[in-house]
Structure formats: C-alpha cells, structure tokens
C-alpha cells in the first residue's frame, strides 16, 4: 500500500509538472516581396469610386436581386424601430414589474430635474417638464439603448440658456402695445422677478412677451439641433464623435460644471445679476464679480434654506442611498421630498411674501398645441452654429452613457441610429415648447440600478410626468428657486469628480493631460462654445505633433529567433553583425514628417550620405586644386630632364596616367564606411502620401550614391502600390523589397559574404 501510494504520488507529480514551452520550427525559402507575390498569386483588388462602392455595399446588404426581401425588410424595420425587437422579446410579466419600479423611480427624479433645469435654460419650469415628457415617449420607438433616460441635463440646459439669454438681450424687440400672448391653449406664466416691463435681460422677467420670445429661441434651437443630428445620423457620420476624446470631454464637463454652479449661486443667495453686463471672454470671472457686488443684498432666508437643502441632500444620498444601495430596492427620493417639503413650508409660512424668497411662480396646466418654431431671419445663422455645438455635446454625452450601460448589460447600441433618434426627439420636442434634450447620468444609472429592462420604463416615467403636467403642476407654484438651485448644485458631484481624471492622465499620457487642461481652461476663460472649439483644435494639434515627431529607433536581433526589437526596451537584444542596420519609424509617412523621417534615419544609423558626399566633394576639390598647382609648376620648368623627373611622380600621385588632365579618385572610399546595408522596416507605414514615397525614393538614391544598399521590409500592399505609382520601381529593382525584416537581414548578410 505504501509502495502504491508512493507510485501514485510520483505519477501525479509527473502529471502536474508544467509542460515545456512549445517550440516552433519553420523552414521556408527567403522571400522578396516580388517572389512572394508571384508564388502565392497576388491579385490587386478592384477599386471603384468611394460613393459607388458605398452604394453597392448598401444594396448588397439590404436588397436581393433588385428587390427587398421579407427578411431584409424586417431587418430594416428592426434597425429603424428598435422597439419592435424589444417588444417581440419582452418577458411579460416579470420585466413589466421591473420596468414599473424603474419608471416610477426615474419619474420622481424627472420632476425636480425638469423644473430646475428649465429655469437653468432661462425658461419657465413647465418647459423643463415638457422636455421630461416628450423625448422619453419618442425615444421608446426609435432608441436602441434600453437604459438611458432622455430629458433635461445640466450642461445642455446651460448651453441652451446662454443662447436664449444672448438672443433675448440682443434681438428682443418689445411690442408696441402690451397685449396678452398665448401659446396654444395656455398663457405663458409669469416668472417672479424685478425686471421692468419691455426689458428682456435674459434672467427672470415679468414680461410675457419676453418669455414668449425666449421660448421661441429655445424651440428654434431645438429644431436646428435635431436637424443637425438627423443629418449626421442619416449619412452615417456618427463616427465624428470619436474626435472628442475622453480627456477633452472630461475637461469640458468640469468647466461646464463651474458655469452651472456659478449660474445657481445667485439663486442660492437670492440676489439679482443683470446678464446684459456679462459677456465672453472671461464671463465666469465677470459673473463672480457681479455676484460679489450683489452680496450686500443677499437674502438670509434663501441662504439658510439652501444650506439646509444641500446638507439634507448630501447626507441622504451619501449616507443612506449610497451606503445601503444593495439593501434598498428603491433609493430614497430625497430630491422630490425636499421639493415637496419646501413648497409646503413656503405656502404655509408665506416666506416668499414676508422675506422676499423668489419662488417658481405660476405654472400652467395642460399640453400646448403643436406650433412650428418661429425662425427669425436675423439670427437663424447664429442659431444654426450654436445648434451644431449643442448637437455634438448632447450626442457625445448620451452615446457615452448608452455604450457604458450597454456594455454592462451585454448588448450593443447603434451610434447612427442613436443620432437619428435624438434628432427626431428634438425636432418633435420643438413643436411642443421644449428645448434640447439629452441623457442624464443620474437618471440613466438609476433606471439601470433599479432593474429596468427596456424603454418601457421610460414610457412609465413619462406617464407619471404627464399626470403632473395635466393636474399637479400648479401645486408647485410656491417652490423656492433656491431649493431647485441646491438640487442642481448637489447633482453636479459626478461632474466635479472629473478633476481626479487629470491626475490619472498625467500618469498615463502627457498629451491627454494637456488636452484636458487646455480644454478646461479654455471653457473657463473663453466660454463653453469657444472653449470646446479650442479643445477640439488643440486635440487635433496633438495628433499632428505625435505624427510629425514620432519615435524612431534602430532595431537589434534577439538571438536564435527571427525577432527584431528596440534595444532600449529589451536587454537581451543583440547588435546586428557589422555593416547592417535596421531603421524603424513608428508612424505613417506623410508630408508633415517626411523631413523628420530623413533626419532621424541619417542620425540613428550613423551614416549621413549628404555629409559624406559633401566631405568627398571637399577632398576632391582639394586634390584637384593640388593637381592644378603641380601642373602650373610643371609648366614653368623649361629643362627637359627636370620635366621628365617631376612628371612621373605627379602623375602617380594624382592618379593620372597622362599627367595633363585630372580624372578624379581612382580608389573609392566607399569600403571605408561602417555600414553597407540599411533595412527600412515599413511595418508602421499604414499610410504614405506622394511626398512620403518621394522621400523613400530620395533616401534610397542618396545612400546608393555612397555605396550603401537600402532594403525595404514589411511593406503593406497600399504602400507598394503608391511607391509604384510615384515611379519608385522605375529607378529601383523590385528585389530591394523583402517580405520580412528577417528575410532582408539574411539577404544582406549573404551579399556581404
């Protein structure tokens, strides 16, 4: 038994020993690119015009034999109306219960967000509730994400508010007579404030005509934003968002958060700041100066109420909802509770009348009848430009959330379909007094955390918001605006945490850290629109810089392998045999870095053909000068015997058998060079332009003049095609191009031997 046990242990130990590393042994001939293409029948694919090829691919993808099949039609309908697939796979009634809980939870968040962000956009609170209702309904039919919650969002609302206030200040013309204005079947409610009748200063205003004008600007802006998004989505331009890097978005969001907080400080302190005095650049600084000037008039009751609200919100969110998130099926709706309590307290104590606390004011009930946004000719051009930046920002935020939640729940979203759905939501929303919508992080995360399965949760939350709009809206008449501002400020916690991203970026990439910092400072100092533009331009500039001055190195060989690597990173890399160098350039080769490529190659290989040729020219000039001097001396000698004695040595010294003319150097110094072959590793050349091809041709010619052969290796088909078109192979044989670096090194060593 003991022997058997011992044998078993020995056998088990043998089985458990780790297997030896697998060895790869490959025997193949040395390949030039020409030989490889010939042996394996390389055929250049047919290429047509880009637009024609795109149309052919779409036809092949969607149609069969010129007619759309039933399966193709179902696929098209499924992409255009994702809810069809979602409803076909809906697991009733389990998912309905989950969507019901998630929808009611999100609806509770929609109410304070809609009212607060409506004011942030420079509009009545009811307009924010419209944005909380209509987009969610439309997105149910067209959206491909199952979890994002469309509606109001702080940054987008602030961008809309800046445009609305600017147009109200610059383009509002008071009517000749003060007549009652109505929109559809409801009159625009007044917003409590101190501005004079007929003056539209972009802040609070009691003039219904001013409010109507601002609503018109916001709806026109939403229309243009939706049209931009539809245009980009229909033509498949959703990829443009990739040019907004994570570092750029993070810096922009933090800068925008500062604007949001600054715009709400005046409500927290209960002071009035005239927007007509504030403009870009340095708007944030000017705004803070105006707030400091108004501090003597601060409302103590508003300050106390705001502080209490913020403390309550932070304590409940961090100490209850965050800490007991797994135990709580539904988080405590503290935002709605704060709004209801403050509204009831204000109504009972009349602090708005006794202490001057600014409240929301009259809120109309009912859904407005659809109206086409009034597009003023004098400012449509500027609104179109503003709408483009808002469209890009709103899409970037929304698609980022959609992809994040989709990855978490193991499904995919279609970027172009999302653009189309956002565009339809904004266009439809603009007919019902709404402004630009966007997905919000807090609501979207809440919809996912509370178990939402589909956008049925969005329909349920919209139904709840609709009930409030139709019946309960007037009950929030006495809601203090400082409470809504407190909710906005506390909700920006996630955006302020973006400052931690800078530390990570400094550790990962200095370029990304610079993009973050430049974008943030540009937004803070120059404004959101111009700051975003500066960030995008600087981001492109970093790409240019990285390709204009990329890394270059001379590779070495890893013994007993066909691997070649940079010795700076691998200590076991050995230097190649004398006379062979491998030059590796880590970038595309185009007009901007062509000179850098040439300079790097000359410097790192240790052989500058231009300098060698210049040095040889100087030596030749000196020898020629010496020859001419000796020749003149010889001409002055009249004695025939003396002439015979000096001619022979001169001729021998100068290498001239005749002694009458200078024929140059008979002995070439090429053999004295330390390098006889340079291998250009083209693996990183995913693209070269005409100038890049010209530089390669020039480098080969320059090295050839001093007796150094250049081999090309790892060339892609597109690179070889462009080299052929630019006449490279008219001056050089195809045999200088090798399949791999190892093939080129082996060929160079064979030719030397």
TAFEN-V709549 format. One record per backbone hydrogen bond with DSSP energy under -1.0 kcal/mol. CO is the residue of the C=O (numbers start at 1). NH is the residue of the N-H. Records with the same first field share a line. If there is no record, write none. Layout:
# TAFEN-V709549
CO = NH, NH
This chain:
# TAFEN-V709549
1 = 5
2 = 6
3 = 7
4 = 8
5 = 9
6 = 10
7 = 11
8 = 12
9 = 13
10 = 14
11 = 15
12 = 16
31 = 739
32 = 36
33 = 37
34 = 38
35 = 39
36 = 40
37 = 42
49 = 53
50 = 54
51 = 55
52 = 56
53 = 57
54 = 58
55 = 59
56 = 60
57 = 61
58 = 62
59 = 63
64 = 67
67 = 64
69 = 73
70 = 74
71 = 75
72 = 76
73 = 77
74 = 78
75 = 79
76 = 80
77 = 81
81 = 84
82 = 86
83 = 87
84 = 88
85 = 89
87 = 90
90 = 92
91 = 95
93 = 97
94 = 98
95 = 99
96 = 100
97 = 101
98 = 102
99 = 103
100 = 104
101 = 105
102 = 106
103 = 107
104 = 108
105 = 109
106 = 110
107 = 111
109 = 113
110 = 114
111 = 115
112 = 116
113 = 117
114 = 118
115 = 119
116 = 120
117 = 121
118 = 123
119 = 122
124 = 127
125 = 129
126 = 130
127 = 131
128 = 132
130 = 134
133 = 137
134 = 138
135 = 139
136 = 140
138 = 141, 142
139 = 143
149 = 440
151 = 438
153 = 157
154 = 158
155 = 159
156 = 160
157 = 161
158 = 162
159 = 163
160 = 164
161 = 165
162 = 166
163 = 167
164 = 168
165 = 169
166 = 170
167 = 171
177 = 179
183 = 186
186 = 183
196 = 199
205 = 191
207 = 211
208 = 212
209 = 213
210 = 214
211 = 215
212 = 216
213 = 217
214 = 218
215 = 219
216 = 220
217 = 221
218 = 222
219 = 223
220 = 224
221 = 225
222 = 226
223 = 227
224 = 228
225 = 229
226 = 230
227 = 231
228 = 232
229 = 233
230 = 234
231 = 235
232 = 237
233 = 236
237 = 240
238 = 241
239 = 242
240 = 243
241 = 244
245 = 249
246 = 250
247 = 251
248 = 252
249 = 253
250 = 254
251 = 255
252 = 256
253 = 257
254 = 258
255 = 259
256 = 260
257 = 261
258 = 262
259 = 263
260 = 264
261 = 265
264 = 268
265 = 269
266 = 271
269 = 299
274 = 277
275 = 278
282 = 286
283 = 287
284 = 288
285 = 289
286 = 290
287 = 291
288 = 292
289 = 293
290 = 294
294 = 297
295 = 298
299 = 303
300 = 304
301 = 305
302 = 306
303 = 307
304 = 308
305 = 309
306 = 310
307 = 311
308 = 312
309 = 313
310 = 314
311 = 315
312 = 316
313 = 317
314 = 318
315 = 319
316 = 320, 321
317 = 322
320 = 324
324 = 328
332 = 334
333 = 337
334 = 338
335 = 339
336 = 340
337 = 341
338 = 342
339 = 343
340 = 344
341 = 345
342 = 346
343 = 347
344 = 348
345 = 349
346 = 350
350 = 354
351 = 355, 357
358 = 481
379 = 383
380 = 384
381 = 385
382 = 386
383 = 387
384 = 388
385 = 389
386 = 390
387 = 391
388 = 392
389 = 393
390 = 394
391 = 395
392 = 396
393 = 397
394 = 398
395 = 399
396 = 400
397 = 401
398 = 402
399 = 403
400 = 404
401 = 405
402 = 406
403 = 407
404 = 408
405 = 409
406 = 411
414 = 418
415 = 419
416 = 420
417 = 421
418 = 422
419 = 423
420 = 424
421 = 425
422 = 426
423 = 427
424 = 428
425 = 429
426 = 430
428 = 431
429 = 432, 434
431 = 371
438 = 151
440 = 444
441 = 445
442 = 446
443 = 447
444 = 448
445 = 449
446 = 450
447 = 452
448 = 451
454 = 457
455 = 459
456 = 460
457 = 461
458 = 462
459 = 463
460 = 464
461 = 465
462 = 466
463 = 467
464 = 468
465 = 469
466 = 470
467 = 471
468 = 473
469 = 366
472 = 475
473 = 476
474 = 477
476 = 479
477 = 361
479 = 360
480 = 484
481 = 485
482 = 486
483 = 487
484 = 488
485 = 489
486 = 490
487 = 491
489 = 492
490 = 493
492 = 496
493 = 497
495 = 498
496 = 499
497 = 500
498 = 501
500 = 504
501 = 505
502 = 506
503 = 507
504 = 508
505 = 509
509 = 513
510 = 514
511 = 515
512 = 516
513 = 517
514 = 518
515 = 519
516 = 520
517 = 521
518 = 522
519 = 523
520 = 524
521 = 525
522 = 526
523 = 527
525 = 282
527 = 531
528 = 532
529 = 533
530 = 534
531 = 535
532 = 536
533 = 537
534 = 538
535 = 539
536 = 540
537 = 541
538 = 542
539 = 543
540 = 544
541 = 545
542 = 546
543 = 547
544 = 548
545 = 549
551 = 586
553 = 584
556 = 565
557 = 574
558 = 561
563 = 558
565 = 556
566 = 569, 570
570 = 573
574 = 557
577 = 580
579 = 676, 677
581 = 679
582 = 555
583 = 681
584 = 553
585 = 587
589 = 689
590 = 593
593 = 597
594 = 598
595 = 599
596 = 600
597 = 601
598 = 602
599 = 603
600 = 604
601 = 605
608 = 612
609 = 613
610 = 614
611 = 615
612 = 616
613 = 617
614 = 618
615 = 619
616 = 620
617 = 621
618 = 622
619 = 623
620 = 624
621 = 625
622 = 626
623 = 627
624 = 628
625 = 629
626 = 630
627 = 631
628 = 632
629 = 633
630 = 634
631 = 635
632 = 636
639 = 643
640 = 644
641 = 645
642 = 646
643 = 647
644 = 648
646 = 650
647 = 651
648 = 652
649 = 653
650 = 654
651 = 656
669 = 672
670 = 673
676 = 709
677 = 581
678 = 711
679 = 583
680 = 713
682 = 685
684 = 686
687 = 589
689 = 693
690 = 694
691 = 695
692 = 696
693 = 697
694 = 698
695 = 699
696 = 700
697 = 701
698 = 702
699 = 703
700 = 704
701 = 705
703 = 708
704 = 707
709 = 678
711 = 680
712 = 738
713 = 682
716 = 720
717 = 721
718 = 722
719 = 723
720 = 724
721 = 725
722 = 726
723 = 728
724 = 727
728 = 732
733 = 736
734 = 737
736 = 712
737 = 33
740 = 744
741 = 745
742 = 746
743 = 747
744 = 748
745 = 749
746 = 750
747 = 751
748 = 752
749 = 753
